[in-house]
Amino acid sequence: MIQERIAALRARMEEEKVDAYLVLTDDFHASEYVGDYFKCRKYITGFTGSAGTAVITKEQAGLWTDGRYFIQAEKQLKGSGVNLYKMGEPDVPTVHEFLEETLKENECLGYDGRTVSTKEASELDGILKKKGAVQNGNLDLIGDIWKDRPELSCEPVMELDVKWTGETRVSKLARIRKSMREQGADLFVLASLDDIAWLLNIRGGDIACCPVLLSYLVMTEKEVLLFANENAFPDAVKAALEADHVSFQPYDAVYSYVSSLPKGKKLLLCRDKVNSRLTASIPHGVEVIDRENPTLLPKAVKNPTEVENERIAHIKDGVALTKFIYWLKTNVGKLPMTELSAEEKLYSLRSEQENFMGNSFEPIISYGEHAAIVHYSATPATDISIEPHGLLLADTGGHYLEGTTDVTRTIAMGPLTEEEKRLYTAVLRGHLNLAAAKFRSGTTGINLDYLARGPLWELGKDFNHGTGHGVGYFLNVHEGPNSFHWKSTPTRKADTAFEEGMITSDEPGYYEEGKFGIRHENLIVCVKDQETEYGSYLRFEHLTMVPFDLDAVVPEQMTERERALLNEYHAQVCETISPYLNEEERAWLKMMTRNI
């Protein structure tokens, strides 16, 4: 089927005189996850991961993806004729290097410019000019051959009350307008969906597990234009927005609006977040101010209301996860249990919690060797039984009106090997050490990452993904700019200084292909620690309240401080979660959180 689709694409390429066609994962808004309408890369390669880029030429087809998906991609691309390019591995060309090597003089690179950022299109232009080649960004060739392509989503929009957001829409708009004035901008174009949802205190459902709506936003000093499908807005929400001087325009009308701007206007936008078709519509004579979206940091730095609400969300989530782990460990080998049935059980437990709004990402319940596939999600074709031995990895999260959760626990389903215990403990040590960091203001994720990787590096081991990412407030589970990683790249930055109120995941792991996978993840919030003559100091506090599995821990591997950190955390979990459990669950939790 994939080979037939590639053949159909090549036929269209020949008709359009295109020699290479670029297919990104992105929608029109540079979103990490996309709705079904936008899954062109999945359609043309068969690879279902959330990150990847495809290039189709007359003779070759390639997929580039990162270390989270190497194992998954190898399996899904087998027999498709699509070659896997493992990003970051030795002697593996980048997409740009491949295009530079492949394209010849007068040849053409085609793509849909609505899915390619302005920055990316500019970089491609530089590569092509060196080769004497050209580009055409007005081609949706996948759309031409995708006969049963889904419709654009139009799910209902809801408004978030200030008791959840801690700040009104009017206040947020005033803050952004102040930033516009400081930049000397007459207009601000915003295309990233989570930024629009945050700014207007609205949430949608146009991307699975991401409560956002398909939209663009243009701000001036006096008006806000929201380019979206009006049918998604209930009358009360629409009236509330219009009362705050937000007016509605058709979704696609943003291109004609921008093209009609008069000369002399100064337009603020982020070239990383606005697609190249949109910026190509800007007339000559309009000055473009390229800056990070002024919504980025205010969205990442949660206000006191949001932080306190998040604590409530994580208690609810902790109750569901603790009950889930109890159910797993007490019923494995007694009840029929598979990855998918476990996923359903956890969803039912979360659904019992007040204000639960759904999963914050596709659940990862992976047993045994499946857990070595970093972002594996079970399907009816891959679902396997969970047996009373080995490790189960559960990386899941929920949306609540009080906030978003993301937590991973690796659970001993029965007897473990010494290797499994040794590496489980090493990963846990790194997790605890990072969460316990105390640091000066100005410290970044690169500065702190070694705390999490150190115990594995001492063993000559590592993991091939970031150590942590920012998390939205009832928004995208992956949110910048705060993160933990041992290095920065142009597409993955870890050089943003932590600030009070930032919520970040702490999730080191280890994966042994064909055997097992381990990951330990909590969400931690950055808080003030103290002021001294040397400056301001910050630290982290745990939000996640779920026990780690002591059945897999080797206390002798841990330092005295590390054991104390685990004991302190477990005491907090037991005190916080116990009131919500029945008698049997409370007794079990007390045993699971005993001092070691």
C-alpha positions as CSV (number, residue, x, y, z in Angstrom):
1,M,0.0,0.0,0.0
2,I,2.8,2.5,0.9
3,Q,4.6,1.6,-2.3
4,E,1.4,2.3,-4.3
5,R,1.0,5.7,-2.6
6,I,4.6,6.6,-3.3
7,A,4.2,5.7,-6.9
8,A,1.1,7.9,-7.1
9,L,3.0,10.7,-5.5
10,R,5.8,10.4,-8.0
11,A,3.4,10.6,-10.8
12,R,2.1,13.9,-9.5
13,M,5.7,15.1,-9.0
14,E,6.4,14.4,-12.6
15,E,3.3,16.3,-13.7
16,E,4.4,19.3,-11.6
17,K,8.1,18.9,-12.6
18,V,9.2,18.3,-9.0
19,D,12.3,16.3,-8.4
20,A,12.1,15.9,-4.6
21,Y,9.0,16.3,-2.3
22,L,9.3,17.2,1.3
23,V,6.7,16.0,3.8
24,L,6.9,17.3,7.4
25,T,4.8,16.1,10.4
26,D,3.5,19.6,11.0
27,D,0.1,21.0,10.5
28,F,-0.4,24.7,9.4
29,H,0.7,25.8,12.9
30,A,4.0,24.0,13.6
31,S,2.2,21.8,16.1
32,E,4.0,18.8,17.6
33,Y,0.9,16.6,17.4
34,V,-1.6,17.0,14.5
35,G,-5.1,16.2,13.6
36,D,-6.0,13.4,11.2
37,Y,-6.4,15.8,8.3
38,F,-2.7,16.7,8.5
39,K,-1.2,13.2,8.8
40,C,0.4,13.3,5.4
41,R,3.8,11.9,6.6
42,K,2.0,9.0,8.1
43,Y,0.0,8.5,5.0
44,I,3.0,8.4,2.7
45,T,5.4,6.3,4.8
46,G,3.3,4.3,7.3
47,F,5.3,5.5,10.2
48,T,3.0,6.6,13.0
49,G,5.4,8.3,15.4
50,S,4.8,12.0,16.4
51,A,8.1,13.2,15.0
52,G,9.6,12.7,11.6
53,T,10.3,14.1,8.1
54,A,9.9,12.3,4.8
55,V,11.7,13.1,1.5
56,I,10.5,11.4,-1.7
57,T,12.6,11.6,-4.9
58,K,12.3,9.9,-8.2
59,E,14.5,7.0,-7.0
60,Q,14.5,7.2,-3.2
61,A,12.1,7.5,-0.3
62,G,13.5,8.4,3.2
63,L,12.2,9.0,6.7
64,W,14.2,10.9,9.3
65,T,13.2,10.6,13.0
66,D,14.9,10.8,16.4
67,G,16.1,8.3,19.0
68,R,12.7,7.9,20.6
69,Y,11.4,6.2,17.5
70,F,14.3,4.2,16.0
71,I,13.0,0.8,17.0
72,Q,9.4,1.7,16.1
73,A,10.3,3.1,12.7
74,E,12.5,0.1,11.8
75,K,9.5,-2.2,12.3
76,Q,6.9,0.1,10.6
77,L,9.0,0.9,7.5
78,K,10.0,-2.8,6.9
79,G,9.0,-3.7,3.3
80,S,7.7,-0.3,2.5
81,G,10.7,0.8,0.4
82,V,11.2,3.8,2.7
83,N,14.7,4.1,4.2
84,L,15.2,5.0,7.8
85,Y,17.6,7.8,8.6
86,K,18.4,7.8,12.3
87,M,18.8,11.5,13.2
88,G,22.0,12.3,15.2
89,E,23.7,9.0,14.5
90,P,27.2,9.0,13.0
91,D,27.4,9.3,9.2
92,V,23.7,9.9,8.9
93,P,23.0,13.0,6.8
94,T,20.4,15.5,8.0
95,V,17.4,16.3,5.7
96,H,19.2,19.4,4.6
97,E,22.4,17.6,3.8
98,F,20.5,14.9,1.9
99,L,18.8,17.5,-0.2
100,E,22.0,19.4,-0.8
101,E,23.7,16.1,-2.0
102,T,20.8,14.9,-4.1
103,L,19.3,17.9,-5.9
104,K,21.0,19.1,-9.1
105,E,21.1,22.3,-11.0
106,N,17.6,23.5,-12.2
107,E,15.9,20.7,-10.3
108,C,12.9,21.5,-8.0
109,L,12.0,20.8,-4.4
110,G,8.3,20.8,-3.7
111,Y,6.3,21.1,-0.5
112,D,3.1,22.5,1.0
113,G,4.3,25.8,2.4
114,R,1.5,25.8,5.0
115,T,3.3,23.0,6.8
116,V,6.8,24.4,6.5
117,S,7.9,27.2,8.8
118,T,9.2,30.5,7.5
119,K,12.6,29.8,9.0
120,E,12.8,26.3,7.5
121,A,11.8,27.6,4.0
122,S,14.5,30.3,4.2
123,E,17.1,27.7,5.1
124,L,16.0,25.5,2.2
125,D,16.2,28.4,-0.1
126,G,19.9,28.9,0.9
127,I,20.7,25.3,0.2
128,L,18.9,25.3,-3.2
129,K,20.5,28.5,-4.4
130,K,23.9,27.0,-3.8
131,K,22.9,24.1,-6.2
132,G,21.2,26.2,-8.7
133,A,17.9,24.5,-7.8
134,V,14.5,26.0,-7.1
135,Q,11.6,25.4,-4.7
136,N,7.8,25.4,-5.0
137,G,5.9,25.8,-1.8
138,N,2.4,25.8,-3.2
139,L,2.0,22.1,-3.7
140,D,-0.2,19.9,-1.6
141,L,0.6,16.8,-3.6
142,I,-0.3,14.4,-0.8
143,G,-3.7,16.0,-0.7
144,D,-4.1,15.4,-4.4
145,I,-3.6,11.6,-4.1
146,W,-5.3,11.1,-0.6
147,K,-8.8,10.3,-1.8
148,D,-10.4,9.6,1.6
149,R,-8.6,12.4,3.5
150,P,-10.4,13.3,6.7
151,E,-12.1,16.7,7.0
152,L,-10.6,19.5,9.0
153,S,-11.7,19.2,12.6
154,C,-14.3,21.5,14.2
155,E,-14.7,20.4,17.8
156,P,-16.6,22.6,20.3
157,V,-14.7,25.4,22.1
158,M,-15.0,26.1,25.8
159,E,-14.0,29.1,27.9
160,L,-11.8,28.7,31.0
161,D,-12.9,30.6,34.1
162,V,-10.4,32.9,35.8
163,K,-10.5,30.5,38.8
164,W,-8.6,28.1,36.7
165,T,-6.4,30.5,34.7
166,G,-5.6,33.0,37.5
167,E,-5.6,35.8,34.9
168,T,-8.3,37.3,32.7
169,R,-8.1,37.4,28.9
170,V,-8.1,41.2,29.0
171,S,-5.1,41.2,31.3
172,K,-3.2,38.8,29.1
173,L,-4.0,40.9,26.0
174,A,-2.7,44.0,27.8
175,R,0.6,42.3,28.6
176,I,1.1,41.2,25.0
177,R,0.3,44.7,23.7
178,K,2.9,46.1,26.1
179,S,5.4,43.8,24.5
180,M,4.3,44.8,21.0
181,R,4.9,48.5,21.9
182,E,8.3,47.6,23.3
183,Q,9.2,45.9,20.0
184,G,7.8,48.8,17.9
185,A,5.2,46.6,16.3
186,D,1.8,47.7,14.8
187,L,0.5,44.1,14.5
188,F,1.3,40.7,16.0
189,V,0.5,37.5,14.1
190,L,0.1,34.4,16.3
191,A,-0.2,30.9,14.6
192,S,0.8,28.5,17.4
193,L,-2.4,26.9,18.7
194,D,-1.5,26.5,22.3
195,D,-0.4,30.2,22.5
196,I,-3.8,31.3,21.1
197,A,-5.7,29.1,23.5
198,W,-3.6,30.4,26.5
199,L,-4.0,34.0,25.4
200,L,-7.8,33.9,25.0
201,N,-8.5,31.5,27.9
202,I,-10.3,29.1,25.6
203,R,-9.8,25.4,24.9
204,G,-10.8,23.2,22.0
205,G,-10.5,19.6,20.8
206,D,-9.1,19.8,17.2
207,I,-6.0,17.6,18.0
208,A,-6.3,14.4,20.0
209,C,-5.2,14.9,23.6
210,C,-4.3,18.6,22.9
211,P,-7.1,21.0,23.9
212,V,-6.6,23.5,21.2
213,L,-8.6,24.8,18.2
214,L,-7.5,25.4,14.6
215,S,-7.0,29.2,14.4
216,Y,-4.8,32.1,13.7
217,L,-4.8,35.4,15.6
218,V,-3.8,38.9,14.6
219,M,-3.5,41.6,17.3
220,T,-3.3,45.4,16.9
221,E,-3.3,48.1,19.5
222,K,-7.1,48.2,19.4
223,E,-8.5,44.9,18.0
224,V,-8.0,41.1,18.0
225,L,-8.9,39.1,14.9
226,L,-9.5,35.4,15.5
227,F,-9.4,33.4,12.2
228,A,-11.3,30.2,13.1
229,N,-14.4,28.2,12.2
230,E,-17.2,30.1,14.0
231,N,-19.3,26.9,14.1
232,A,-17.0,25.6,16.9
233,F,-18.0,28.4,19.3
234,P,-21.1,28.1,21.4
235,D,-23.1,31.4,21.6
236,A,-22.0,32.2,25.1
237,V,-18.3,31.7,24.4
238,K,-18.6,33.8,21.2
239,A,-20.4,36.6,23.1
240,A,-17.8,36.6,25.8
241,L,-15.0,36.9,23.3
242,E,-16.7,39.7,21.4
243,A,-17.3,41.5,24.6
244,D,-13.6,41.6,25.0
245,H,-13.2,43.0,21.5
246,V,-12.3,39.8,19.8
247,S,-13.8,39.6,16.3
248,F,-14.2,36.4,14.1
249,Q,-12.9,35.9,10.6
250,P,-12.9,32.7,8.4
251,Y,-10.0,30.3,9.1
252,D,-8.3,30.6,5.7
253,A,-8.9,34.4,5.4
254,V,-5.7,35.1,7.3
255,Y,-3.7,34.9,4.1
256,S,-5.7,37.5,2.3
257,Y,-5.8,39.7,5.4
258,V,-2.0,39.7,5.6
259,S,-1.6,40.3,1.9
260,S,-3.7,43.5,2.2
261,L,-1.5,45.2,4.9
262,P,-0.4,48.6,3.8
263,K,3.2,49.6,3.4
264,G,5.0,51.0,6.4
265,K,3.3,48.7,8.9
266,K,5.6,46.8,11.3
267,L,4.5,43.1,11.9
268,L,5.7,41.0,14.8
269,L,5.9,37.3,14.4
270,C,8.1,34.2,15.1
271,R,9.5,32.7,11.9
272,D,9.8,29.3,13.7
273,K,6.0,29.3,14.4
274,V,4.5,31.0,11.3
275,N,4.2,29.0,8.1
276,S,6.0,30.1,4.9
277,R,2.8,30.5,2.9
278,L,1.6,33.1,5.4
279,T,4.8,35.1,5.4
280,A,5.0,34.9,1.6
281,S,1.7,36.7,1.6
282,I,3.1,39.7,3.4
283,P,3.5,42.6,0.9
284,H,6.8,44.3,0.2
285,G,7.1,47.4,2.3
286,V,5.7,45.8,5.5
287,E,8.5,45.4,8.0
288,V,8.7,42.0,9.7
289,I,10.0,41.9,13.2
290,D,11.2,38.3,13.9
291,R,11.1,37.5,17.6
292,E,10.0,34.7,19.9
293,N,6.3,34.9,20.5
294,P,5.7,37.2,23.5
295,T,3.3,34.6,24.8
296,L,6.0,32.0,25.2
297,L,7.4,32.9,28.7
298,P,4.2,34.1,30.3
299,K,2.6,30.8,29.3
300,A,5.5,28.8,30.7
301,V,5.7,30.7,34.0
302,K,2.6,29.5,35.8
303,N,0.9,32.0,38.2
304,P,0.2,31.1,41.8
305,T,-3.4,30.1,41.0
306,E,-2.3,27.7,38.2
307,V,0.4,26.2,40.5
308,E,-2.0,25.5,43.3
309,N,-4.6,24.1,40.9
310,E,-1.8,21.9,39.4
311,R,-1.2,20.5,42.9
312,I,-4.8,19.5,43.1
313,A,-4.7,17.9,39.7
314,H,-1.7,15.9,40.7
315,I,-3.4,14.6,43.9
316,K,-6.3,13.4,41.8
317,D,-4.0,11.9,39.3
318,G,-1.9,10.3,42.1
319,V,-5.0,8.6,43.5
320,A,-5.9,7.1,40.1
321,L,-2.3,6.0,39.5
322,T,-1.8,4.5,42.9
323,K,-5.0,2.6,42.6
324,F,-3.8,1.4,39.2
325,I,-0.5,0.2,40.5
326,Y,-2.2,-1.6,43.4
327,W,-4.6,-3.3,40.9
328,L,-1.7,-4.4,38.6
329,K,0.5,-5.8,41.4
330,T,-2.3,-7.6,43.2
331,N,-4.1,-9.1,40.2
332,V,-1.3,-10.0,37.7
333,G,-1.3,-13.7,37.1
334,K,-4.8,-13.9,38.6
335,L,-6.9,-11.9,36.2
336,P,-6.5,-11.8,32.4
337,M,-4.5,-8.7,31.8
338,T,-3.0,-7.1,28.6
339,E,-1.5,-3.8,27.7
340,L,-4.7,-2.5,26.3
341,S,-6.9,-3.8,29.1
342,A,-4.5,-2.1,31.6
343,E,-4.8,1.1,29.6
344,E,-8.6,0.9,29.8
345,K,-8.4,0.3,33.6
346,L,-6.3,3.3,34.2
347,Y,-8.6,5.5,32.1
348,S,-11.6,4.3,34.1
349,L,-9.8,5.2,37.4
350,R,-8.9,8.7,36.1
351,S,-12.5,9.2,34.9
352,E,-13.6,8.8,38.5
353,Q,-11.8,12.0,39.4
354,E,-13.8,15.3,39.3
355,N,-13.0,17.6,36.4
356,F,-11.1,15.0,34.4
357,M,-11.1,16.1,30.8
358,G,-9.3,13.2,29.1
359,N,-5.8,11.9,28.4
360,S,-3.0,14.4,27.9
361,F,-1.3,12.1,25.3
362,E,-1.7,8.7,23.9
363,P,-1.0,6.3,26.8
364,I,2.2,4.2,26.8
365,I,1.5,0.9,28.6
366,S,4.3,-1.3,27.5
367,Y,5.3,-4.7,29.0
368,G,8.6,-6.5,28.7
369,E,10.5,-5.8,25.4
370,H,7.8,-3.4,24.3
371,A,9.0,-1.0,26.9
372,A,12.3,-0.6,25.1
373,I,10.4,1.1,22.3
374,V,10.4,4.6,23.9
375,H,7.0,5.8,22.6
376,Y,5.3,2.5,22.0
377,S,1.5,2.5,22.3
378,A,-0.4,-0.8,22.1
379,T,-2.7,-1.6,19.3
380,P,-4.9,-4.7,18.8
381,A,-2.2,-6.0,16.5
382,T,0.6,-5.6,19.1
383,D,-1.2,-6.1,22.4
384,I,0.4,-8.7,24.6
385,S,-0.5,-10.3,28.0
386,I,1.1,-8.9,31.1
387,E,2.7,-11.8,33.0
388,P,3.8,-12.1,36.7
389,H,7.4,-11.3,36.1
390,G,9.5,-8.6,34.5
391,L,8.9,-4.9,34.2
392,L,5.8,-2.9,32.9
393,L,6.3,0.7,31.9
394,A,3.3,3.1,32.2
395,D,3.8,6.6,30.8
396,T,0.5,8.3,30.9
397,G,-1.2,11.6,31.7
398,G,-4.5,13.4,32.2
399,H,-6.1,16.8,31.6
400,Y,-8.1,18.3,34.4
401,L,-9.6,21.7,34.7
402,E,-7.0,22.1,37.4
403,G,-4.1,21.3,35.0
404,T,-2.2,18.7,33.0
405,T,-0.3,15.7,34.3
406,D,2.4,13.5,32.8
407,V,3.8,10.6,34.9
408,T,5.8,7.5,34.3
409,R,6.2,4.5,36.6
410,T,8.0,1.3,35.9
411,I,6.5,-1.5,37.8
412,A,7.8,-4.9,38.9
413,M,5.1,-7.4,37.9
414,G,7.0,-10.2,39.6
415,P,10.6,-11.5,39.9
416,L,13.2,-9.4,38.2
417,T,16.8,-10.1,37.0
418,E,19.7,-8.5,38.8
419,E,20.3,-6.4,35.6
420,E,16.8,-5.0,35.7
421,K,17.1,-4.1,39.3
422,R,20.5,-2.5,38.9
423,L,19.4,-0.3,36.1
424,Y,16.0,0.5,37.6
425,T,17.9,1.8,40.7
426,A,20.4,3.8,38.6
427,V,17.6,5.6,36.7
428,L,15.8,6.3,40.0
429,R,19.0,7.8,41.5
430,G,19.3,10.2,38.6
431,H,15.6,11.1,38.9
432,L,15.9,11.9,42.6
433,N,19.1,13.9,42.3
434,L,17.7,16.1,39.6
435,A,14.5,16.8,41.5
436,A,16.6,17.7,44.6
437,A,18.7,20.3,42.8
438,K,19.2,23.7,44.3
439,F,20.6,26.3,42.0
440,R,21.2,30.0,41.3
441,S,18.9,32.0,39.1
442,G,20.0,31.9,35.5
443,T,20.6,28.1,35.6
444,T,19.5,26.2,32.5
445,G,18.5,22.6,31.7
446,I,21.9,22.0,30.2
447,N,23.5,22.9,33.6
448,L,21.4,20.4,35.5
449,D,21.0,17.5,33.1
450,Y,24.1,15.7,34.4
451,L,22.4,15.1,37.7
452,A,19.9,12.8,36.0
453,R,22.3,11.0,33.6
454,G,25.3,10.7,36.0
455,P,24.4,7.3,37.6
456,L,23.9,5.8,34.1
457,W,27.0,7.5,32.7
458,E,29.0,5.9,35.5
459,L,27.9,2.5,34.1
460,G,28.7,3.5,30.5
461,K,24.9,3.7,29.8
462,D,22.6,6.5,28.6
463,F,19.2,7.2,27.1
464,N,18.5,8.7,23.7
465,H,15.8,11.3,24.6
466,G,15.5,14.5,26.6
467,T,15.5,14.4,30.4
468,G,12.6,16.8,30.7
469,H,10.1,19.2,29.0
470,G,7.8,22.0,30.0
471,V,4.2,21.1,30.5
472,G,1.1,23.3,29.7
473,Y,-1.8,24.2,32.0
474,F,-4.7,22.1,30.6
475,L,-2.8,22.5,27.4
476,N,-0.1,20.7,25.4
477,V,1.8,18.2,27.5
478,H,5.0,19.3,25.7
479,E,5.6,23.0,26.1
480,G,8.7,25.2,25.8
481,P,11.0,26.8,26.5
482,N,12.1,25.1,29.7
483,S,13.6,21.7,29.4
484,F,16.4,19.4,30.6
485,H,18.9,18.0,28.1
486,W,22.7,17.6,28.0
487,K,23.1,19.5,24.8
488,S,21.3,22.0,22.6
489,T,20.6,21.7,18.9
490,P,18.9,24.1,16.5
491,T,15.7,22.2,16.9
492,R,16.0,21.3,20.6
493,K,17.1,24.0,22.9
494,A,17.8,23.5,26.6
495,D,19.3,26.9,27.3
496,T,16.4,28.7,28.9
497,A,16.9,29.8,32.5
498,F,14.4,28.3,35.0
499,E,12.0,30.7,36.6
500,E,9.6,30.4,39.6
501,G,6.4,28.8,38.4
502,M,7.8,26.8,35.5
503,I,6.6,23.1,35.5
504,T,9.0,20.6,33.9
505,S,9.1,16.8,33.7
506,D,12.0,14.9,35.3
507,E,12.2,11.6,33.3
508,P,15.5,9.8,32.9
509,G,15.3,6.3,31.5
510,Y,17.1,3.2,30.1
511,Y,16.2,0.9,27.3
512,E,17.6,-2.5,26.4
513,E,16.3,-3.5,22.9
514,G,14.5,-6.8,22.9
515,K,14.5,-7.0,26.8
516,F,13.0,-4.2,28.8
517,G,12.6,-0.4,29.3
518,I,12.7,1.8,32.4
519,R,11.6,5.4,32.9
520,H,10.8,7.3,36.1
521,E,8.9,10.6,35.6
522,N,7.5,13.2,37.9
523,L,6.4,16.8,37.1
524,I,8.3,19.3,39.3
525,V,7.6,23.0,39.8
526,C,10.4,25.6,40.2
527,V,10.1,27.6,43.4
528,K,12.1,30.2,45.3
529,D,14.6,28.8,47.8
530,Q,16.6,31.7,49.3
531,E,18.5,35.0,48.8
532,T,22.1,35.3,49.8
533,E,25.0,37.7,49.1
534,Y,25.6,35.6,46.0
535,G,22.2,36.0,44.5
536,S,18.8,34.3,44.3
537,Y,18.5,30.5,44.6
538,L,15.8,28.2,43.3
539,R,14.8,24.6,43.7
540,F,12.1,22.1,42.6
541,E,9.1,20.6,44.4
542,H,7.4,17.4,43.3
543,L,3.9,17.8,41.9
544,T,3.4,14.1,41.0
545,M,2.3,12.0,44.0
546,V,2.7,8.3,43.0
547,P,5.0,5.7,44.7
548,F,8.0,4.1,43.1
549,D,8.2,0.4,43.2
550,L,10.5,-0.7,46.0
551,D,10.4,-4.3,44.7
552,A,12.8,-3.2,42.0
553,V,15.1,-1.0,44.1
554,V,18.6,-2.1,45.3
555,P,19.1,0.2,48.4
556,E,22.8,-0.7,48.6
557,Q,23.4,1.0,45.2
558,M,22.1,4.3,46.6
559,T,23.9,6.9,48.7
560,E,22.6,7.8,52.1
561,R,21.3,11.1,50.7
562,E,19.5,9.3,47.8
563,R,17.8,6.9,50.2
564,A,16.7,9.9,52.3
565,L,15.3,11.7,49.3
566,L,13.3,8.6,48.3
567,N,12.0,8.1,51.9
568,E,11.0,11.8,52.2
569,Y,9.2,11.6,48.9
570,H,7.4,8.4,49.8
571,A,6.3,9.8,53.1
572,Q,4.8,12.7,51.3
573,V,3.0,10.4,48.9
574,C,1.6,8.3,51.6
575,E,0.3,11.2,53.6
576,T,-1.2,12.9,50.6
577,I,-2.8,9.9,48.9
578,S,-3.9,7.7,51.8
579,P,-7.1,9.6,52.7
580,Y,-8.5,8.8,49.3
581,L,-7.9,5.0,49.4
582,N,-9.8,2.1,50.9
583,E,-8.4,0.1,53.8
584,E,-6.7,-2.5,51.8
585,E,-5.1,0.1,49.4
586,R,-4.0,2.2,52.4
587,A,-2.2,-0.7,54.0
588,W,-0.6,-1.6,50.6
589,L,0.6,2.0,50.1
590,K,2.1,2.2,53.5
591,M,4.1,-0.9,52.7
592,M,5.1,0.4,49.3
593,T,6.3,3.7,50.8
594,R,8.2,2.2,53.8
595,N,11.6,3.6,54.7
596,I,14.6,1.8,53.1
